[in-house]
Amino acid sequence: MTVRTLMESNYDRDTNTITLIFHDGDNRIMATGTAPEGSFSDEKYFDREENIEAFLKDAEIEER
């Protein structure tokens, strides 16, 4: 999962979680986890591979 395959991000204020949705070919992968502090002050936070990788380490991942 990379910046190239990241298609959408959704923030849930009630639970302070972010869901990143990736499309890789026919696969749709959803990764949900706690919103990183830096993501609030940097609108391009998830445009960097290292931030996606760090988020995915603790995220719950679901493939469809």
KASULKA-V894523 format. One record per pair of residues at least 12 apart in sequence whose C-alpha atoms are under 6 Angstrom apart, sorted by the first residue. I is the first residue (numbers start at 1). J is the second residue. D is the distance in Angstrom with one decimal. If there is no record, write none. Layout:
I,J,D / I,J,D
This chain:
3,47,5.8 / 5,22,5.2 / 5,23,5.4 / 5,24,5.8 / 6,21,6.0 / 6,22,4.4 / 7,21,5.8 / 7,22,5.4 / 8,20,5.9 / 8,21,5.1 / 16,35,5.9 / 17,33,5.3 / 17,34,4.4 / 17,35,5.0 / 18,32,5.6 / 18,33,5.7 / 18,35,5.3 / 19,31,5.4 / 19,32,4.2 / 28,63,5.9 / 28,64,5.2 / 29,62,5.8 / 29,63,4.4 / 30,61,5.7 / 30,62,5.2 / 31,59,5.7 / 31,60,5.5 / 31,61,4.4 / 32,59,5.2 / 32,60,5.2 / 33,59,4.5
